[in-house]
Amino acid sequence: MSQSQQPEQRRQVLSVSVSDVRYFAALLRGVGFVTRATVTITNDGFTVTVEEARTLLATAFVFKDMFEEYTYHPEPLQLQSQPAQGSQQTINSVAFEIPLNTLIECLNIFGTSSVSTASKTKKWKQNAEDGGMEYDNDRTGPLDRYFPSSGKGTAMRMSYDGTGHPLTLHIAEDAAGPTATCQITTYDPEPQLELPFDDKAINPPPRNRAPRAPSKPILRIHAAGPFGSCEMDYPNDREVLENFECEEPVTLSYKLSHISRAIRALQNSTKTSLRIDNEGFLCLQLLMPSPGPRGGNSEAFTEFRCLPLDEIHV
């Protein structure tokens, strides 16, 4: 077969590398309360989304700055209307489902993906000629080109070849030590729950009456169950609440089991934004710090959206 007749080699849709999986794993654990997750890949990074009981939607936003290497090649989409001409159209994002619990277990295969147990971030090999990071796009190349040669913790190289292919992870603690290769089956994504949140409508609907002065505390969280109740009051103090906006008193109820799904992500977050729109939808955004690829900081976040149990009471 001549060179012109040889089939074109398929490019990897996604290829990422990171020298410390702790922060990536922490983001996934924050939404790891269900088995299946939908991964959506774009040029800027990817999202990992889960839902529960058609009421709670949780999304981990993983930006490309978290990785030392992030390469994305959108899949070409064959146009059915012009099959003879071989016309192709590029889609801007790729989505698939994975067993999220399996991915988290693979990241912790050496037991070092916990933020509390791993040591400081390791450095990748530097190219002596240009001072840049050294990578090799040849999939058959030795794995020691991808992983650091010393230090503690776990490094990862993750790739995805496109629809019908598995998500492949190469994981190692040291280039000279043992390396694990994991292939996680991917599935066609199911339609996701849509909970549109109006970012501009974070206050209760206005009423035709004079505004009332806010009472103290300005925020109260009340939980009740078969064995009793508990209340937590938050004063109008900038050391407690950096910013608070609400035109008038309002009461909303949510299922505690849904709100508690955010506890794991909340434990690793540095800042929290709680917003409620005019329909009572709760949007909870948790800022998750992570190290940048060259010693800087790259902020990622996890978002939880939840439907209320009943209507707004003012």
C-alpha positions as CSV (number, residue, x, y, z in Angstrom):
1,M,0.0,0.0,0.0
2,S,1.4,3.4,-1.0
3,Q,1.9,6.1,1.5
4,S,-1.0,8.1,-0.1
5,Q,-3.3,5.1,0.4
6,Q,-2.5,4.5,4.0
7,P,-5.3,5.5,6.5
8,E,-4.7,8.7,8.3
9,Q,-3.6,8.1,11.9
10,R,-6.3,9.2,14.4
11,R,-5.3,12.0,16.7
12,Q,-6.0,11.8,20.4
13,V,-9.0,13.9,21.3
14,L,-7.6,14.7,24.7
15,S,-4.1,14.4,26.2
16,V,-3.3,15.9,29.6
17,S,-0.4,15.5,32.1
18,V,-0.1,16.6,35.7
19,S,2.7,15.9,38.1
20,D,0.5,15.9,41.2
21,V,-3.0,14.4,41.1
22,R,-4.0,15.5,44.6
23,Y,-6.0,18.5,43.5
24,F,-7.6,16.9,40.5
25,A,-8.7,14.0,42.7
26,A,-10.1,16.4,45.3
27,L,-12.3,18.0,42.7
28,L,-13.6,14.7,41.5
29,R,-14.3,13.5,45.1
30,G,-16.3,16.6,45.7
31,V,-18.9,15.4,43.2
32,G,-18.3,11.7,43.6
33,F,-21.5,10.8,45.4
34,V,-23.0,8.9,42.4
35,T,-21.6,6.2,40.2
36,R,-21.9,7.7,36.7
37,A,-20.7,11.1,35.6
38,T,-20.8,13.0,32.3
39,V,-17.4,14.5,31.1
40,T,-17.6,17.4,28.7
41,I,-14.3,18.4,27.0
42,T,-13.6,21.9,25.5
43,N,-10.6,23.9,24.6
44,D,-10.6,25.6,28.0
45,G,-10.8,22.4,30.1
46,F,-13.5,20.0,31.0
47,T,-16.4,19.5,33.3
48,V,-17.5,16.5,35.3
49,T,-21.2,16.5,36.1
50,V,-23.4,14.3,38.2
51,E,-27.1,14.5,39.2
52,E,-29.3,12.9,41.9
53,A,-33.0,12.4,42.0
54,R,-33.6,14.9,39.2
55,T,-33.2,17.6,41.9
56,L,-29.5,18.1,42.5
57,L,-26.9,18.9,39.8
58,A,-23.2,19.0,40.8
59,T,-20.4,20.0,38.4
60,A,-16.6,20.1,38.9
61,F,-15.0,22.7,36.6
62,V,-11.5,21.5,35.7
63,F,-9.7,24.3,33.8
64,K,-6.7,23.5,31.6
65,D,-4.4,25.6,33.7
66,M,-4.4,22.9,36.3
67,F,-2.3,20.7,34.0
68,E,1.2,20.9,32.8
69,E,0.0,19.7,29.4
70,Y,-3.4,20.1,28.0
71,T,-4.0,19.2,24.3
72,Y,-7.5,19.0,22.8
73,H,-8.4,18.1,19.2
74,P,-12.2,18.2,18.6
75,E,-13.6,15.2,16.9
76,P,-14.6,15.7,13.2
77,L,-18.3,15.1,12.6
78,Q,-19.2,13.6,9.2
79,L,-22.0,15.4,7.5
80,Q,-24.8,12.9,6.6
81,S,-26.2,15.3,3.9
82,Q,-23.1,15.1,1.7
83,P,-21.5,11.7,2.2
84,A,-20.1,11.6,-1.4
85,Q,-18.0,14.7,-0.9
86,G,-16.7,13.6,2.5
87,S,-17.5,16.9,4.1
88,Q,-16.6,17.2,7.7
89,Q,-17.6,19.6,10.5
90,T,-15.8,20.0,13.7
91,I,-17.7,19.9,17.0
92,N,-16.5,22.3,19.7
93,S,-17.0,19.9,22.6
94,V,-17.0,16.2,23.3
95,A,-19.0,14.4,25.9
96,F,-19.1,10.9,27.3
97,E,-20.1,9.1,30.5
98,I,-17.7,7.3,32.8
99,P,-17.9,5.3,36.1
100,L,-16.7,8.2,38.3
101,N,-15.9,5.9,41.3
102,T,-13.5,3.9,39.1
103,L,-11.7,7.0,37.9
104,I,-11.2,8.1,41.5
105,E,-9.9,4.7,42.6
106,C,-7.4,4.7,39.7
107,L,-6.0,8.1,40.8
108,N,-5.5,6.7,44.3
109,I,-4.0,3.4,43.1
110,F,-0.7,4.2,44.9
111,G,-2.5,5.7,47.9
112,T,-1.0,9.2,47.4
113,S,-3.9,11.2,45.9
114,S,-5.1,12.6,49.2
115,V,-4.5,16.3,49.8
116,S,-3.7,15.6,53.4
117,T,-1.1,12.8,52.9
118,A,0.8,13.8,49.7
119,S,3.8,16.0,49.9
120,K,4.6,19.1,48.0
121,T,4.2,19.3,44.2
122,K,6.9,17.7,42.2
123,K,8.6,19.3,39.2
124,W,8.7,17.8,35.7
125,K,11.9,17.4,33.8
126,Q,13.2,20.6,32.2
127,N,14.5,20.8,28.7
128,A,18.1,22.0,29.0
129,E,18.1,23.7,25.6
130,D,15.0,26.0,25.9
131,G,14.0,25.7,29.6
132,G,10.6,24.4,28.7
133,M,8.6,21.4,29.8
134,E,9.6,18.2,28.0
135,Y,6.9,16.0,26.6
136,D,6.7,13.3,24.0
137,N,3.6,12.9,21.8
138,D,4.6,9.4,20.7
139,R,2.2,7.0,22.5
140,T,4.8,4.2,22.3
141,G,7.5,6.2,23.9
142,P,8.9,5.3,27.4
143,L,6.8,6.4,30.3
144,D,9.7,8.0,32.1
145,R,9.5,10.9,29.7
146,Y,6.1,11.8,31.2
147,F,6.8,11.4,34.9
148,P,9.2,13.1,37.3
149,S,12.3,11.3,38.3
150,S,12.2,11.9,42.0
151,G,9.9,13.1,44.8
152,K,6.7,11.8,46.4
153,G,3.2,11.8,45.3
154,T,1.5,10.6,42.1
155,A,1.8,11.9,38.5
156,M,-0.7,11.1,35.8
157,R,-1.0,11.2,32.0
158,M,-4.5,10.9,30.7
159,S,-5.7,10.5,27.1
160,Y,-8.9,9.9,25.2
161,D,-9.0,8.8,21.6
162,G,-12.6,9.6,20.8
163,T,-16.1,8.0,20.7
164,G,-16.0,4.3,21.4
165,H,-12.5,4.4,23.0
166,P,-11.7,4.1,26.7
167,L,-10.3,6.8,28.9
168,T,-6.6,5.8,29.4
169,L,-4.5,6.7,32.5
170,H,-0.8,6.2,33.0
171,I,0.0,6.7,36.7
172,A,3.3,6.5,38.5
173,E,5.0,7.8,41.6
174,D,8.5,7.8,40.1
175,A,9.8,7.3,36.5
176,A,12.0,4.5,37.8
177,G,9.3,2.8,39.9
178,P,6.1,0.9,39.1
179,T,3.7,2.4,36.7
180,A,0.0,1.6,36.4
181,T,-2.0,1.8,33.2
182,C,-5.8,2.0,33.6
183,Q,-8.4,1.9,30.8
184,I,-11.9,3.1,31.8
185,T,-14.8,2.2,29.6
186,T,-16.7,5.3,28.3
187,Y,-20.4,5.4,27.4
188,D,-22.7,7.6,25.3
189,P,-23.9,10.5,27.5
190,E,-27.5,10.5,28.7
191,P,-29.5,13.7,28.6
192,Q,-28.6,15.8,31.6
193,L,-30.9,17.6,34.1
194,E,-31.2,21.3,33.2
195,L,-31.5,23.7,36.1
196,P,-31.1,27.2,34.6
197,F,-30.0,29.7,37.2
198,D,-30.6,33.4,36.7
199,D,-27.3,35.1,37.8
200,K,-28.9,38.5,37.8
201,A,-31.9,37.6,39.9
202,I,-30.4,36.6,43.2
203,N,-32.9,38.4,45.4
204,P,-36.6,37.5,46.2
205,P,-39.2,39.2,43.9
206,P,-39.9,42.8,45.0
207,R,-43.2,43.6,46.8
208,N,-45.2,46.7,46.7
209,R,-44.4,47.7,50.2
210,A,-41.7,49.6,52.1
211,P,-38.5,47.6,52.6
212,R,-37.9,46.3,56.0
213,A,-34.7,46.7,57.9
214,P,-32.7,43.5,58.0
215,S,-32.9,41.8,61.4
216,K,-29.9,40.3,63.1
217,P,-28.9,37.6,62.4
218,I,-29.3,38.3,58.6
219,L,-28.9,34.6,57.7
220,R,-30.3,31.6,59.6
221,I,-29.9,27.9,58.6
222,H,-32.5,25.7,60.3
223,A,-32.5,21.9,60.1
224,A,-35.3,19.7,61.5
225,G,-35.7,16.0,61.8
226,P,-37.6,13.3,63.7
227,F,-35.2,13.6,66.7
228,G,-35.0,17.4,67.0
229,S,-33.9,20.6,65.2
230,C,-30.8,22.8,65.0
231,E,-30.3,26.5,64.1
232,M,-27.2,28.3,63.0
233,D,-27.2,32.2,62.9
234,Y,-24.8,34.3,60.9
235,P,-24.5,38.0,61.9
236,N,-24.0,40.9,59.6
237,D,-20.2,40.9,60.0
238,R,-17.7,41.1,57.2
239,E,-15.4,38.7,59.0
240,V,-18.2,36.1,58.7
241,L,-19.9,37.0,55.5
242,E,-17.8,38.9,53.0
243,N,-20.9,40.1,51.1
244,F,-24.6,39.7,51.7
245,E,-27.5,40.9,49.5
246,C,-31.2,40.4,50.1
247,E,-34.0,42.9,49.6
248,E,-36.4,41.4,52.2
249,P,-36.8,38.4,54.4
250,V,-37.4,35.1,52.6
251,T,-37.6,31.5,53.7
252,L,-36.8,28.5,51.5
253,S,-36.6,24.8,52.3
254,Y,-34.3,22.1,50.8
255,K,-33.7,18.5,51.4
256,L,-30.9,18.1,53.9
257,S,-29.6,14.9,52.1
258,H,-29.1,17.0,49.0
259,I,-27.3,19.9,50.7
260,S,-25.0,17.5,52.6
261,R,-23.7,16.2,49.3
262,A,-21.5,19.4,49.2
263,I,-19.8,18.7,52.5
264,R,-16.8,16.9,51.0
265,A,-16.1,19.7,48.5
266,L,-16.8,22.3,51.2
267,Q,-14.0,20.8,53.4
268,N,-11.4,21.5,50.7
269,S,-12.7,24.9,49.5
270,T,-11.4,28.3,50.4
271,K,-14.4,30.5,49.6
272,T,-18.1,29.8,49.2
273,S,-20.8,31.7,47.2
274,L,-24.4,30.9,48.0
275,R,-27.1,32.4,45.7
276,I,-30.8,31.9,45.3
277,D,-32.8,33.1,42.3
278,N,-36.4,34.1,42.0
279,E,-37.6,30.5,41.5
280,G,-35.9,29.3,44.6
281,F,-33.1,27.5,42.8
282,L,-30.1,27.2,45.1
283,C,-26.6,27.7,43.5
284,L,-23.6,26.9,45.7
285,Q,-20.2,27.6,44.3
286,L,-17.1,26.4,46.1
287,L,-13.6,27.7,45.2
288,M,-11.0,25.0,45.1
289,P,-7.3,26.1,45.1
290,S,-4.8,24.1,43.0
291,P,-1.2,24.6,42.0
292,G,-0.4,26.0,38.6
293,P,1.8,24.1,36.2
294,R,4.9,26.2,36.9
295,G,4.5,27.1,40.5
296,G,1.6,29.5,40.3
297,N,-2.0,29.1,41.4
298,S,-4.9,27.9,39.3
299,E,-8.3,28.3,40.8
300,A,-11.0,25.7,40.0
301,F,-14.4,25.4,41.5
302,T,-17.3,23.0,42.1
303,E,-20.9,24.1,41.7
304,F,-24.1,22.6,43.2
305,R,-27.6,23.5,42.0
306,C,-30.6,22.3,43.9
307,L,-34.4,22.6,43.5
308,P,-36.4,23.8,46.6
309,L,-38.9,21.6,48.3
310,D,-41.6,24.3,48.3
311,E,-42.4,27.8,47.1
312,I,-40.8,31.0,48.4
313,H,-42.2,32.4,51.6
314,V,-41.7,36.1,52.3
